Amino acid sequence: MKQVRELGYCSAALALFFALAYSVAQLMSTFELIPHPQDLFWLFLPSLFLAPAFLLTMISLHYTADESVKIWTMIGYSFAALYTICACIVYFSQLTVVLPKELNGEVDERYVLIFEPKTFLMAVDCLGYFFMSLSTLFAAFAFREYKWLYRGMLWNGALLPVLILAFFYPVFYYVGALWMLTFPLAMINAMKYFVVGSNPKFSFKLEYDTK
């Protein structure tokens, strides 16, 4: 169990790092501090590595959850696996196929794999983050005892309708930007959970209840 918690802590820390790296790149791209299409590299690279890190986090949460609530974590990491598949398809193809062509000026708006609003790969990407939100939403119910982790994952899960609407109505991308707050918060709380669980002398529930 100690090894599972150590793996969970490391994977949650990596997911947090890659999420923050993406967020910084997104802000710099929005304010045109990185030229296009070079900005896409810095958006896609951390997004690619974020997916397996998140999947490992959810698997670790499943193996540390009580037997009576493992159904919720099982559903959570199943949706995390679907998210990982979608994300890896989108970002790996962009980094290895599409972006090199864009940098060489070989791509226009008619290119089937271009990553633009209402395109095929944008649909796959939105579906992937919909699965990510479903993952944290379902898994949250396994950790009601840990109010901070429960709420953090629930808030990230609450974004799921926005992530689908954003494909059809791009204005919802601005609402979806809340992900840059909710997801890091969920990962920070997951890291805290793995640390608390690895220290039998520390009772977080007692500390929480006496405040």
Secondary structure, 3 states (H helix, E strand, C coil): CHHHHHHHHHHHHHHHHHHHHHHHHHHHHHCCCCCCCHHHHHHHHHHHHHHHHHHHHHHHHHHHCCHHHHHHHHHHHHHHHHHHHHHHHHHHHHHHHHHHHHHCCCCCCCCCCCCCCCCHHHHHHHHHHHHHHHHHHHHHHHHCCCHHHHHHHHHHHCCHHHHHHHHHCCCHHHHHCCHHHHHHHHHHHHHHHHHHHCCCCCCHHHHHHCC
